[in-house]
Amino acid sequence: MVRKSITKRWIFNNFGLVFLILIVIEMAFIYAIQNYYYSSARQYLLSKINAVTSTLSIHAQDSSANFNTEIRTTLENFNEKDKIELMAINSKGRIVITSSGFSPDEDVSMPDYDEIVSGGKNGYWVGKLPRGEKIMAVSVPISSINSEYSAIRMVVSLTAIDSAVSNYIFVFSGVCIMILLIMLFTGFFFIGSILKPIQQISSITKKYAMGDFSVRIQNNSQDEIGDLCTSINYMADELSNAEAMKNEFISSVSHELRTPLTAIKGWAETMSYDDCPDSDTMKKGINVIMNETERLSQMVEELLDFSRMQNGHFTLQSATMDILAELGDAVLIYSDKAKRENIKIIYDEPDMLPFVFGDKNRIRQVFINIIDNAIKYSSAGDTVTVTAKSKGDKIIITVADTGCGIKESDLPKVKTKFFKANHTRRGSGIGLAVADEIITMHKGTLEVRSKENVGTTVIITLPAESRLKSEKGKSNEQTK
């Protein structure tokens, strides 16, 4: 396919259009200026010839005067005979007297005279003499004045007029050419200011497509091109960060998978090599295998949930649920682990909370993830506090720890997929992203507050069931 560049499109569309417009304007100008000069010359000749016919009419009324002598005297004494030739035409259509004294050829063409012979009041003609000179001629009938003469004719050369018209056309053409040259110069300069950044963007984005995010586009513009360069550079930064987080995620997941697999393999080998392992060893090994298998299962399920969210296949099995029961189960699951790691869990359980309409398994998954993170990022001697309360038509669950906390610069990114604020702690970096998505799907919010070396607080807000039912009822009424 033939490449359609911006320059070619500009030349054919913009420059070509302006070129055609200027041609049309110049043609109109040529017509107007020529018509103006020719009309002026024609009016001038008519005024002169009417003055002559008026004079001859006066002489014709004088019975004592010889009309032939008077007409010859009038023509010979014509004051502009150096510019205009005045002629008298007899009743036979022959030029018998001229102001110059020279009689033209008998076969000379006189369309202006033919026009008045045909009944016209005034005759007018613009044409060329046999020798090539361009002239203008007007004729006026005088047969009513004297029967021997049929018309008075004036002829003027158009050389001077055409020269003046040509000068105007030359000047106007020069102006048009200057306009086109200026348009070409400014157009190519403008196109260059667009093409250079686009070529740079094209070259660099090809590198981005190959996975090289190390280069950035130089931005020297404050216009839309500059905004585009800024956006692409921002995109490259985000892609670079996402690539780094993805690589870190793969490394973390690989490590997370390797650790339980190593433990499972080690205990399996220990129990298989030992011909008769004692009951304590067997029990300990089975417990380790079961715990590590459960850990692997949770990780795989977390990865599957994340994949479903990315593909839009993540669904909820919602029903009326007791949120206190799910929260209590999650706290109970991590009580033994917290004791083993010398971390204190304080659970301030209320007597009762409103029911929630949601997926209890997904809500429990969120609680487990948040409490697991609190223990994961805490050290021996730290405390994890879990509280739940209702406020209006909302239920608020808070999980606070006194662990390592999160840097202020990392806080806005903690719910981003693959992001890990602390690389020294285990985890894939997608658990909080999955939890936030689940809470969002339940029309709730998940807020993270943290201060480095002080601790982290996660606040989960969910709507009570009555509120959800009222919202659904309003939605159904609006649909109807």
C-alpha positions in Angstrom: 0.0 0.0 0.0 1.2 3.5 -0.8 2.1 5.4 2.4 -0.1 8.4 3.1 2.1 10.8 5.0 0.9 13.9 6.8 3.0 16.1 4.5 1.3 14.7 1.4 -2.1 15.0 3.0 -1.4 18.6 3.9 -0.2 19.4 0.4 -3.2 17.9 -1.3 -5.8 18.9 1.2 -4.8 22.3 2.6 -2.2 23.7 0.3 -4.0 22.4 -2.8 -7.3 23.9 -1.6 -5.7 27.3 -1.0 -3.9 27.1 -4.4 -7.3 26.5 -6.1 -9.0 29.3 -4.2 -6.2 31.7 -5.1 -6.5 30.7 -8.8 -10.2 31.3 -8.7 -9.7 34.7 -6.9 -7.0 35.7 -9.4 -9.3 34.8 -12.4 -12.1 36.8 -10.7 -9.6 39.7 -10.2 -8.5 39.5 -13.8 -12.0 39.6 -15.0 -13.0 42.4 -12.6 -10.0 44.6 -13.4 -10.2 44.1 -17.1 -13.9 44.7 -17.1 -13.4 47.8 -15.0 -10.9 49.3 -17.4 -12.7 48.3 -20.6 -16.0 49.6 -19.2 -14.4 52.9 -18.2 -12.8 53.2 -21.7 -16.2 52.4 -23.3 -18.0 55.0 -21.3 -15.3 57.5 -22.1 -15.6 56.8 -25.8 -19.4 57.0 -25.7 -19.2 60.4 -23.9 -16.8 61.7 -26.5 -18.7 60.4 -29.5 -22.0 61.7 -28.1 -20.3 65.1 -27.7 -19.3 64.9 -31.4 -22.7 63.9 -32.6 -24.2 66.8 -30.6 -21.9 69.2 -32.3 -22.8 67.7 -35.7 -26.5 67.9 -34.9 -26.1 71.6 -34.2 -24.3 72.1 -37.6 -27.0 70.1 -39.4 -29.7 72.5 -38.1 -27.8 75.5 -39.5 -29.1 75.8 -43.1 -26.3 78.2 -44.1 -23.5 75.7 -43.2 -22.1 73.0 -45.4 -22.5 69.7 -43.4 -19.7 68.0 -45.3 -17.3 70.8 -44.5 -18.4 70.9 -40.9 -18.1 67.2 -40.4 -14.6 67.2 -41.9 -13.6 70.2 -39.8 -14.9 68.6 -36.6 -13.0 65.3 -37.3 -9.8 67.0 -38.3 -9.9 69.3 -35.2 -10.7 66.5 -32.8 -8.6 67.4 -29.7 -7.8 63.8 -28.8 -6.9 62.5 -32.3 -3.4 61.5 -31.0 -5.1 58.9 -28.8 -8.5 58.2 -30.4 -9.2 58.0 -34.1 -12.6 59.5 -35.1 -14.2 58.2 -38.3 -17.2 59.2 -40.4 -19.0 56.5 -42.3 -21.2 57.3 -45.3 -24.5 55.8 -46.2 -22.8 53.0 -48.1 -20.9 51.8 -45.1 -17.5 53.2 -46.2 -15.2 55.2 -44.0 -14.9 58.5 -45.9 -13.3 60.8 -43.3 -10.9 60.1 -40.4 -9.3 62.4 -37.8 -5.9 61.1 -38.7 -6.4 61.8 -42.4 -5.7 58.2 -43.4 -8.5 56.0 -44.7 -8.5 52.4 -43.6 -8.8 49.5 -46.0 -12.2 49.0 -47.5 -12.4 45.4 -46.3 -11.7 46.3 -42.6 -14.0 44.5 -40.2 -16.4 46.7 -38.3 -18.7 44.6 -36.0 -19.6 47.7 -34.0 -21.0 49.3 -37.2 -22.7 46.2 -38.2 -24.5 46.2 -34.9 -26.1 49.6 -35.4 -27.0 48.7 -39.0 -28.9 45.8 -37.5 -30.9 48.2 -35.4 -28.7 48.8 -32.4 -28.6 52.2 -30.7 -24.9 52.0 -30.1 -22.3 49.6 -31.5 -19.4 48.2 -29.4 -16.6 45.9 -30.4 -13.3 44.8 -29.0 -11.0 42.9 -31.3 -7.7 42.8 -33.2 -6.7 44.6 -36.4 -5.2 42.5 -39.2 -1.8 43.7 -38.1 -2.4 42.3 -34.6 -3.1 45.5 -32.6 -6.0 45.2 -30.1 -8.6 47.9 -30.3 -11.9 49.1 -28.9 -14.5 50.7 -31.3 -17.8 52.3 -30.7 -20.3 53.5 -33.3 -23.2 55.8 -33.1 -25.8 56.3 -35.9 -26.2 59.8 -37.4 -28.4 59.0 -40.4 -31.2 61.0 -38.7 -28.9 64.1 -38.8 -27.8 63.7 -42.4 -28.7 61.1 -44.9 -25.3 61.1 -46.6 -23.7 59.7 -43.5 -24.8 56.6 -41.5 -22.5 56.7 -38.4 -19.7 58.2 -36.5 -17.1 55.7 -35.2 -14.3 56.0 -32.6 -11.4 53.6 -32.3 -8.8 53.5 -29.6 -5.9 51.2 -29.0 -6.0 48.9 -26.0 -2.3 48.5 -25.7 -1.9 51.0 -22.8 -5.0 49.6 -21.0 -3.9 46.0 -21.4 -0.4 47.0 -20.2 -2.0 48.6 -17.0 -4.2 45.5 -16.5 -1.1 43.2 -17.0 0.7 45.2 -14.3 -2.1 44.7 -11.9 -2.3 41.0 -12.7 1.5 40.7 -12.3 1.4 42.4 -8.9 -1.6 40.4 -7.8 0.0 37.1 -9.0 3.1 38.1 -7.1 1.0 38.5 -3.9 -0.6 35.1 -4.5 2.8 33.5 -5.0 4.1 35.2 -1.8 1.1 33.9 0.1 1.7 30.3 -1.2 5.4 30.5 -0.4 4.7 31.8 3.1 2.1 29.1 3.5 4.6 26.5 2.3 7.3 27.7 4.7 5.0 28.0 7.7 3.2 24.7 6.8 6.4 22.7 6.5 7.7 24.3 9.7 4.4 23.4 11.5 4.3 19.9 10.1 7.9 19.4 11.1 7.1 20.4 14.6 4.5 17.7 14.6 6.4 15.0 12.7 9.6 15.1 14.7 7.9 14.3 18.0 5.7 11.7 16.3 8.8 10.1 14.7 10.5 10.1 18.1 7.3 8.7 19.8 7.1 6.0 17.1 10.7 5.0 17.6 10.6 4.9 21.4 7.2 3.1 21.6 8.7 0.4 19.4 11.3 -0.1 22.2 8.5 -0.2 24.7 6.8 -2.9 22.7 10.1 -4.9 22.9 10.1 -4.5 26.7 12.7 -1.7 26.9 11.3 1.0 29.3 14.6 2.7 29.9 14.2 5.6 27.4 11.9 8.5 27.7 10.6 11.0 25.1 12.1 14.5 25.2 9.3 16.9 25.7 9.9 20.5 24.6 6.3 21.5 23.8 3.6 23.0 25.9 0.8 22.0 23.6 -1.2 18.8 22.9 2.0 17.1 21.5 3.6 17.9 24.8 0.7 16.4 26.7 0.9 13.3 24.6 4.7 13.0 25.3 4.0 13.5 29.0 1.3 10.8 28.9 3.5 8.3 27.1 6.3 8.9 29.5 3.9 8.4 32.4 2.7 5.3 30.7 6.3 4.1 30.4 6.9 4.8 34.1 3.8 2.8 35.0 4.6 0.0 32.7 8.2 -0.1 34.0 6.8 -0.2 37.6 4.3 -2.9 36.6 7.0 -4.9 34.9 9.2 -4.6 38.0 6.2 -5.6 40.3 5.4 -8.5 38.0 8.9 -9.8 38.2 8.9 -9.3 41.9 5.5 -11.1 42.0 6.9 -14.1 40.1 9.9 -14.2 42.3 7.8 -13.9 45.5 5.3 -16.5 44.3 8.1 -18.9 43.3 9.6 -18.5 46.8 6.2 -18.8 48.4 5.5 -22.0 46.5 9.0 -23.4 47.1 8.9 -23.0 50.8 5.9 -25.2 51.6 6.9 -27.7 48.8 10.3 -28.0 50.4 8.7 -28.6 53.8 6.3 -31.2 52.4 9.0 -33.0 50.4 11.4 -33.0 53.4 8.9 -34.5 55.8 7.7 -37.0 53.2 11.2 -38.1 52.7 11.8 -38.3 56.5 8.8 -40.5 57.0 9.5 -42.7 54.0 13.2 -43.3 54.9 12.4 -44.0 58.5 11.4 -47.7 58.6 9.3 -47.2 61.7 8.9 -43.5 62.6 7.5 -42.9 66.1 4.0 -41.6 66.5 5.2 -38.1 67.5 7.4 -37.8 64.4 4.6 -39.1 62.3 2.1 -36.7 63.8 4.4 -33.8 63.5 5.2 -34.6 59.9 1.5 -35.1 58.9 0.6 -31.7 60.6 3.4 -29.9 58.7 2.3 -31.5 55.4 -1.4 -30.7 56.1 -0.6 -27.1 57.1 1.7 -26.5 54.2 -0.7 -28.1 51.8 -3.5 -25.8 53.1 -1.1 -22.9 52.7 -0.4 -23.9 49.0 -4.1 -24.3 48.5 -4.8 -20.8 49.8 -2.1 -19.4 47.5 -3.4 -21.2 44.5 -7.0 -20.1 45.3 -5.8 -16.5 45.7 -4.1 -16.7 42.3 -7.2 -18.1 40.7 -9.4 -15.4 42.2 -7.0 -12.8 40.9 -7.1 -14.4 37.4 -10.9 -14.5 37.5 -11.0 -10.8 38.4 -8.7 -9.9 35.6 -10.9 -11.9 33.2 -14.2 -10.6 34.6 -15.3 -14.0 35.7 -15.2 -13.4 39.4 -18.7 -13.9 40.8 -20.4 -13.8 44.2 -22.8 -16.3 45.8 -24.7 -13.8 47.9 -27.1 -14.5 50.7 -28.1 -13.2 54.1 -25.1 -13.8 56.4 -23.9 -13.3 59.9 -20.8 -11.2 59.6 -19.8 -11.8 63.2 -19.6 -15.6 62.7 -17.2 -15.1 59.7 -15.1 -12.6 61.5 -14.9 -14.8 64.7 -13.9 -17.9 62.5 -11.1 -15.8 60.9 -9.8 -14.7 64.3 -9.9 -18.2 65.6 -8.0 -19.6 62.7 -5.0 -17.3 63.4 -5.1 -17.5 67.2 -2.8 -20.4 67.5 -0.4 -19.0 64.8 -0.3 -15.7 66.7 0.6 -17.5 70.0 3.4 -19.4 68.3 4.9 -16.2 67.0 4.3 -14.4 70.3 1.8 -11.9 68.9 -1.2 -11.0 70.9 -4.6 -10.9 69.2 -7.3 -8.8 70.9 -10.8 -9.3 69.5 -13.4 -6.9 70.8 -16.5 -8.9 69.8 -19.9 -7.0 70.0 -23.0 -8.8 71.2 -24.8 -8.3 67.9 -24.4 -6.7 64.4 -27.0 -6.3 61.6 -26.9 -9.0 58.9 -25.1 -8.5 55.6 -26.2 -9.6 52.2 -23.1 -11.0 50.6 -20.9 -14.0 49.9 -19.8 -15.4 53.3 -16.9 -17.3 51.9 -15.5 -14.3 50.1 -16.0 -12.1 53.2 -14.2 -14.6 55.3 -11.5 -14.7 52.7 -11.1 -10.9 53.1 -10.9 -11.2 57.0 -8.4 -14.0 56.7 -6.2 -12.0 54.3 -6.3 -8.9 56.4 -5.6 -10.7 59.7 -2.8 -12.8 58.0 -1.2 -9.5 56.8 -1.4 -8.0 60.2 0.4 -11.0 61.7 2.8 -11.3 58.8 4.0 -7.7 59.2 4.2 -7.8 63.0 7.0 -9.1 65.1 7.2 -10.9 68.4 5.6 -8.8 71.2 3.3 -6.8 68.8 -0.5 -6.7 69.1 -3.2 -7.2 66.6 -6.6 -5.7 67.5 -9.8 -6.6 65.8 -13.0 -4.6 66.4 -16.5 -4.6 64.8 -19.3 -2.1 65.2 -22.4 -0.8 63.5 -22.8 2.9 62.6 -26.1 3.9 61.1 -26.7 1.6 58.1 -23.1 0.6 57.9 -20.9 -2.1 59.6 -17.3 -1.2 60.3 -14.6 -3.8 60.9 -11.2 -2.6 62.0 -7.9 -4.7 62.1 -5.0 -2.7 63.6 -1.5 -3.9 64.3 1.6 -2.5 65.9 3.9 -3.9 63.3 6.5 -2.4 60.9 4.0 -0.2 59.2 4.1 1.2 55.6 6.1 4.1 54.2 4.0 7.1 53.4 5.2 7.0 49.7 4.1 3.4 49.4 0.6 3.8 51.0 -1.3 4.9 47.9 0.0 1.8 46.1 -0.7 -0.9 48.7 -3.9 -2.0 46.9 -2.2 -2.2 43.5 -1.7 -5.7 42.1 1.8 -7.2 42.5 2.8 -4.4 44.9 4.7 -5.3 48.1 5.6 -2.6 50.5 8.0 -4.8 52.4 10.0 -7.3 50.4 11.4 -9.0 53.5 8.0 -10.5 54.4 6.4 -13.4 52.6 3.4 -12.8 50.3 2.5 -12.6 46.7 1.4 -8.9 46.6 -2.1 -9.6 45.3 -4.0 -10.5 48.5 -4.9 -6.9 49.3 -5.9 -6.2 45.7 -8.2 -9.2 45.8 -9.7 -8.2 49.2 -10.3 -4.7 47.9 -12.1 -6.0 44.8 -14.3 -8.3 46.9 -15.3 -5.5 49.3 -16.0 -3.2 46.3 -18.3 -5.8 44.8 -20.2 -5.8 48.1 -20.7 -2.0 47.8 -18.3 -1.4 50.6 -14.9 0.2 51.1 -11.5 -0.9 52.3 -9.2 1.8 53.7 -5.6 1.4 54.7 -4.0 3.7 57.2 -0.4 3.3 58.3 2.7 4.9 59.7 6.1 3.4 59.4 7.4 1.7 62.5 4.1 2.5 64.3 1.6 0.1 62.7 -1.2 -0.3 60.2 -4.9 -0.1 60.4 -7.3 -1.6 57.9 -10.9 -0.3 58.0 -13.6 -2.3 56.2 -17.0 -0.7 55.7 -19.9 -2.8 54.5 -23.6 -1.8 54.1 -26.2 -3.5 56.3 -28.7 -5.8 54.6 -31.7 -3.4 55.1 -29.8 -0.7 53.2 -29.0 -3.0 50.3 -32.6 -4.2 50.1 -33.9 -0.5 50.0 -31.3 0.3 47.3 -32.4 -2.8 45.3 -36.1 -1.8 45.7 -35.4 1.7 44.4 -33.4 0.3 41.5 -36.3 -2.0 40.6 -38.8 0.9 40.7 -36.7 3.0 38.4 -36.4 0.1 36.0 -40.2 -0.3 35.9 
